[in-house]
C-alpha cells in the first residue's frame, strides 16, 4: 500500500513523499500535527 501511495504522489507531481506513523508527530510544532487534519479519522 505504501508504494502505491508514493507512486501516485510522484505521478501527481510530488518531489518527495514520506509515510510515517502518527507517533512521529508527537513533538511536532503547532499546525504540523496530522491529528488536526485528520479529525474524525480512524488512526
N, CA and C atoms as a LAMMPS dump frame, in Angstrom:
ITEM: TIMESTEP
0
ITEM: NUMBER OF ATOMS
129
ITEM: BOX BOUNDS ff ff ff
-5.0000000000000000e+02 5.0000000000000000e+02
-5.0000000000000000e+02 5.0000000000000000e+02
-5.0000000000000000e+02 5.0000000000000000e+02
ITEM: ATOMS id mol type element x y z
1 1 1 N 0.827 -1.187 0
2 1 2 C 0 0 0
3 1 3 C 0.873 1.253 0
4 2 1 N 1.956 1.249 0.8
5 2 2 C 2.815 2.435 0.877
6 2 3 C 3.406 2.772 -0.486
7 3 1 N 3.864 1.758 -1.207
8 3 2 C 4.465 2.005 -2.512
9 3 3 C 3.455 2.572 -3.497
10 4 1 N 2.215 2.095 -3.438
11 4 2 C 1.182 2.606 -4.332
12 4 3 C 0.876 4.074 -4.035
13 5 1 N 0.831 4.419 -2.755
14 5 2 C 0.576 5.807 -2.356
15 5 3 C 1.709 6.702 -2.83
16 6 1 N 2.947 6.252 -2.612
17 6 2 C 4.101 7.044 -3.036
18 6 3 C 4.121 7.215 -4.552
19 7 1 N 3.856 6.153 -5.28
20 7 2 C 3.857 6.243 -6.743
21 7 3 C 2.805 7.228 -7.225
22 8 1 N 1.626 7.195 -6.632
23 8 2 C 0.579 8.143 -7.012
24 8 3 C 1.004 9.572 -6.71
25 9 1 N 1.62 9.783 -5.555
26 9 2 C 2.081 11.12 -5.194
27 9 3 C 3.079 11.639 -6.225
28 10 1 N 4.001 10.795 -6.644
29 10 2 C 5 11.198 -7.643
30 10 3 C 4.34 11.455 -8.996
31 11 1 N 3.38 10.637 -9.362
32 11 2 C 2.663 10.835 -10.629
33 11 3 C 1.908 12.158 -10.629
34 12 1 N 1.465 12.569 -9.456
35 12 2 C 0.719 13.825 -9.333
36 12 3 C 1.63 15.039 -9.186
37 13 1 N 2.957 14.809 -9.214
38 13 2 C 3.892 15.914 -9.217
39 13 3 C 4.661 16.161 -7.944
40 14 1 N 4.53 15.292 -6.959
41 14 2 C 5.282 15.479 -5.714
42 14 3 C 6.769 15.271 -5.966
43 15 1 N 7.594 16.086 -5.336
44 15 2 C 9.044 15.897 -5.403
45 15 3 C 9.511 14.867 -4.386
46 16 1 N 8.859 14.834 -3.244
47 16 2 C 9.18 13.875 -2.199
48 16 3 C 7.886 13.368 -1.578
49 17 1 N 7.943 12.179 -1.028
50 17 2 C 6.785 11.606 -0.349
51 17 3 C 7.298 10.683 0.748
52 18 1 N 6.81 10.863 1.946
53 18 2 C 7.191 10.015 3.064
54 18 3 C 5.97 9.562 3.824
55 19 1 N 6.053 8.393 4.373
56 19 2 C 4.945 7.834 5.148
57 19 3 C 5.507 7.437 6.507
58 20 1 N 4.857 7.895 7.568
59 20 2 C 5.306 7.571 8.912
60 20 3 C 4.119 7.367 9.834
61 21 1 N 4.396 6.802 10.979
62 21 2 C 3.339 6.571 11.957
63 21 3 C 2.95 7.882 12.64
64 22 1 N 1.79 7.906 13.224
65 22 2 C 1.29 9.101 13.898
66 22 3 C 2.192 9.48 15.073
67 23 1 N 2.896 8.499 15.651
68 23 2 C 3.798 8.78 16.763
69 23 3 C 4.944 9.709 16.356
70 24 1 N 5.294 9.735 15.085
71 24 2 C 6.378 10.596 14.606
72 24 3 C 6.032 12.074 14.755
73 25 1 N 4.753 12.378 14.956
74 25 2 C 4.299 13.759 15.037
75 25 3 C 4.039 14.218 16.468
76 26 1 N 4.409 13.407 17.454
77 26 2 C 4.146 13.741 18.857
78 26 3 C 4.705 15.11 19.255
79 27 1 N 5.893 15.426 18.821
80 27 2 C 6.534 16.681 19.208
81 27 3 C 6.547 17.709 18.084
82 28 1 N 5.66 17.546 17.139
83 28 2 C 5.598 18.479 16.01
84 28 3 C 5.116 19.855 16.488
85 29 1 N 5.586 20.92 15.849
86 29 2 C 5.124 22.256 16.218
87 29 3 C 3.632 22.424 15.921
88 30 1 N 2.991 23.381 16.569
89 30 2 C 1.565 23.62 16.308
90 30 3 C 1.328 23.832 14.813
91 31 1 N 0.258 23.24 14.312
92 31 2 C -0.083 23.367 12.907
93 31 3 C 0.51 22.273 12.032
94 32 1 N 1.419 21.467 12.594
95 32 2 C 2.037 20.397 11.827
96 32 3 C 1.568 19.023 12.285
97 33 1 N 0.702 18.975 13.25
98 33 2 C 0.194 17.701 13.751
99 33 3 C -0.927 17.212 12.848
100 34 1 N -0.801 15.998 12.354
101 34 2 C -1.806 15.463 11.437
102 34 3 C -3.153 15.233 12.1
103 35 1 N -3.174 15.184 13.417
104 35 2 C -4.462 14.97 14.083
105 35 3 C -5.42 16.106 13.797
106 36 1 N -4.904 17.3 13.535
107 36 2 C -5.768 18.432 13.183
108 36 3 C -6.417 18.177 11.83
109 37 1 N -5.632 17.707 10.863
110 37 2 C -6.133 17.465 9.513
111 37 3 C -7.009 16.224 9.442
112 38 1 N -6.776 15.29 10.338
113 38 2 C -7.466 14.006 10.277
114 38 3 C -8.518 13.833 11.356
115 39 1 N -9.08 14.926 11.81
116 39 2 C -10.105 14.866 12.853
117 39 3 C -11.23 13.925 12.406
118 40 1 N -11.528 12.951 13.218
119 40 2 C -12.589 12.008 12.914
120 40 3 C -12.11 10.773 12.16
121 41 1 N -10.849 10.749 11.767
122 41 2 C -10.32 9.592 11.036
123 41 3 C -10.012 8.461 12.006
124 42 1 N -10.036 7.257 11.497
125 42 2 C -9.649 6.079 12.28
126 42 3 C -8.136 5.963 12.216
127 43 1 N -7.443 6.245 13.331
128 43 2 C -5.989 6.161 13.359
129 43 3 C -5.543 4.934 14.102
